Amino acid sequence: MALPQKTLEALLRSTFPGANIVVQDLRGDEDHFLVEITAAVFQGKTKLQQHRLVYAALGPTLKESIHALSLKTYILSHDPKN
């Protein structure tokens, strides 16, 4: 089951407001994605903890609609709301 790129991006934006999020459909099949997220919420967390936050945000969508996910997370050094 495919997942539209815009749907994936909207799900991540709702979970990580204020984050810089880039979603790329790697094969054009809505099944293989590269996701880059730069968020303040990652401050003080290990890469593993950061990735777990993203996996938790995707929940069942990750298991049901995404075959391959390449994930890169970065720490946003300031809160863009300020």
N, C-alpha and C positions, 0 to 999 in steps of 0.2 A: 504494500500500500504506500503510495507516494505522498509526500507532504510538500505543498507549495512553499517556496522559499519565503514569500511574504508572510505566510502563516507562522513559520518557524521564527522569523525575525520579530513578529508582533508578540509572540509568546515570551521571547527573551526580553523584549523591551518592557513588557508589563511586569516582569519579575525583577529586572535590574533597571529601574528608572534612573535616568541621568547618565547611564553608562554609554560608552562608545561601542557600538556593536556593528560588526561586518559579517554578513552571511554570504557565502559563495556556494552555488550549486556546482560541484566539481565536474559532473558528467552531463548535466542537463537533463537528468532523469528524476529529479526531486527525491533522490534516495541517498546521495553521497554529498555530504556538506563539509565545508571548512567554516568554522565559527571562531571569530576573534572578538573577545570581550575585554574592554578596559573599564574597570569599575572600582570605585572607592571601597565598596563592601569587601573587596579582596584584601584590603590592608590588614596585615598581621596574620594572614592565613598562608599555609603552605600551598604549593601547587595542587597537591592532592585534595586539600580542603576546598580550594577554589573550584576545581573540576567537579567535586561532589555537589557543590552548590548549583552548578549548571545542570548536572544530571538530575538533581532533585527538581529543578525548575521544569525540566522536560518530562519528567515522570513517565507515564505509560507511552507517551508520544515517541520517546526514544526507542522503546522496545517494539512498538507496533508499526511505526512509519519511517524509521531511519535505518538504513542498512549500514552506513559507514559515517562516522562523525570524527573529524579532525578538530581538536579543540585547542585554542591558544588563549590563555588568560593573562592579563596584565593589571597592575595596580594603578588606579587613577590617583595621582598625587594630591589632588584637591577636589573639593566638592563643587561641581559646576553650578550649583544653585546659589552659591555665595559670590 
